[in-house]
Amino acid sequence: MALRDKLTSILQKSTGSVDELVKAEEAISEVNEEIDATRTKLESYRNRIRFSDVRIEYQPEFGESQLGFGRPVMTALRSVGTTLGTTTAVLIYIVTALIPITLFTLALRWVLHRFGLRLRFWRKKSSETGTMASS
């Protein structure tokens, strides 16, 4: 670019013989051709880079669990600890949920018993059965 500008300024000043001006004009055209060729190569390289997108996906779990009989069995055996831990956690949640329900039921029964209101629905059935048996 600098060479082209320098040669163009020589032509504009036109302070030389005709032979020098013709040579300068030829040099300018050669420099312009080189610039165009270099731009074309640069664009070609940019296009190559754009189209050279590489993506690699690695999924080791897929190969371990999808092939043969032994690999899924080994995967299941390796997850025994997780399964036992999850089962224990579920049992802890159930016990934790039942403790307040049980305490509330016992407190309600105690309050009803304290004020003489007993739940006797199970005795009615047994007393009815006793009267039927004696008849």
N, C-alpha and C positions, 0 to 999 in steps of 0.2 A: 504494500500500500504506500509506504514512504517513497519507494522507487518510482511508482506511478505518479505520485504527486510531484516529485522532483522533475521528472521528464515532462509532465504537463506544464509546469511553470517555465521550463526552457522553451517549449513551443509557444507559449503565450508571450514571452518576452521577445521571441524571434530575433535574438541577437547572434546570429550565426549564418553560415552559408547555407545554401539550399541543401547541399549534401548532408550537413549536420542536422538540419530539420527533418529530412527524410529518415535518417538513421534514428533520430529521437522518436519519430512517429512509429517506426517499426518496433522499436524497443517498448514503446507504450502498448502496442497491440500484443506483443509477446507476453508482457507482464500481465495484461488483462486476461489472456488465455490461461496463463499459469494460475491466476487468482480463481478463474472460473473452474478449472480442473480441480484445484484444491478444495473449493467449496463443494463440488460434486462428490469428491471422495469423503469429505467430512459428513455430508448428508447421508451417504451410503453407510458409513460407520455408525452414525446415529441410528439409522434404521436397523442395522444388525443388532445393536445393543437393545433397542426396543423389543425386538422379536426374540431375544435370547433370555426370556424369563423362565427360570427354573424353579420348580416347587417340589420339595421332597417331603413326604409325610411318612412318619415312622410310627407304627402301631404294634408294639411288641405283644400286647395282650391278645390281639387277634390270632396270631400264630399259636399262642400257648393254649387257647381254649377251643380252637376249632379243628384241631387235627387229632385223629385217632381216638382210642379208648382211654389210654393212660393219662393223657394230659388233663382232660376234664376231671378225672378222678383225683389227680394230684392237686388240682386247683381247689377242689372241694375239701380235700384233707388239709390243705394250707389254710382254709377259711374256717376250720373248726373253732379256733379261738374266738373269732369274730362272732360266729353263730352262738356260742355259749355265752359270750358277753352280752349279746343282744337279748337273748332269752332271760338272762339274769336281770338285765335292766327292765324288761317288761314285767317280770315278777315283782321287782321293787316298786315299780309304778302302781301295780295293782294293790299291793299291800299298803302303800302310802295313800291310795285313794280310799281303801276300805277302813283305815283307822278312824278318820273323822266320822264316817257314816256309822260305824259300830259304836263309837263314843256317843254320838247324837242319839242313836236308838236306845242305848242303855240309860242315858240321862232322861230321855222321854219316859221310859218305862219306870224309872225310879220316881219321877215327879208324879206320874199317874198312880203309882203304888202308894206314895206318900199321902195323897189326897183320897185314897180309898177307891180309886177307879182302876180296877184290875181288868186286864184283858183275859176274858174267860171263853173265848170262842172255841178253844180246843176242848174244854170241859163239857160244853153243851152237847157236842157230838157223842162224847163218851157216856154222858148221862142218858141221852136218848137211846143209845145202844143198850144200856143197862136196863131200862124200863121195858124195852122190847124183849130182852132175854128173860125177864122175870114174868112176862105175861103168858 
